[in-house]
């Protein structure tokens, strides 16, 4: 199997490894957003502070997802 060169270096993994890596990005950002929202929603119900903590959780989940996507593209 021929390895493609990228910037003069051999690229790690084959086609299927790259497909798996990039397809995981599709689920990464929505799952981070959902997790942040659900944690915030749970805390909102416990502390009776609707909707502030759930909005903050959604924001933090989005930031965490974007950071993770940027790190995945950096590899």
N, C-alpha and C positions, 0 to 999 in steps of 0.2 A: 504494500500500500504506500502510496506517495504522500509524504508529509509536505504541506504547503509552507513556504517560507514567508515570514512576516518580519520586516525590518532586519533581514539578514539572519534571523533565528528560526529554528524549527518551532512550529506551533504545537502546543501540547494537545493530545487527544485527537481523535478522528472526527468525522462528520457527526456521528451520533453523540459524542461527548459535547460538541458545540451546540447541537440541537437541544440536548437536555439542559445545558446551562442557560441558553436563551429562553427556553420555554418556561423555566422556573421563574424567570423575571415576570412573566405574565401573571403569576399567582402571588408574587411577593408583595407588590404594592397594595393590592386590594385586601390581602390578608392582614397586613400591618394596619391599614386604616380601620378594618373591622375590629381587630383586637383592641386598638386604642379606644374606639368608640364604645365597645362593650365594657371595657374596664371603667371608662368614665361614666357610663350609664349606671353600672353597679354602684359606684361611689356616689353618684347623684341620688340614687334611691336611698342609700344608707344615710347620707348627710342632708337630704332634702334641699338640694341646691340646684334643682333643674334649671336650665340645661347647661350650666357653665362648665362643670367638670367633664361632661361628655363632649362638649365642643373642644375643650383643651386636650382631651384624650385623642380626639380625631385629628387635631393639629399635630400633636406629638407622634401619633402613629404615622401620619403622612411624612413627617420629617424623617422618622426612623426608616421608613420604606425607601425614601429617596436616597438617604445615605447608603443604605444597603445596595441599592441599584447602582449607584456611582462606584461603590467598591467592587461590585461584580464586573462592571465594565473596565475597571482599572487593571484587572488581572490579565 
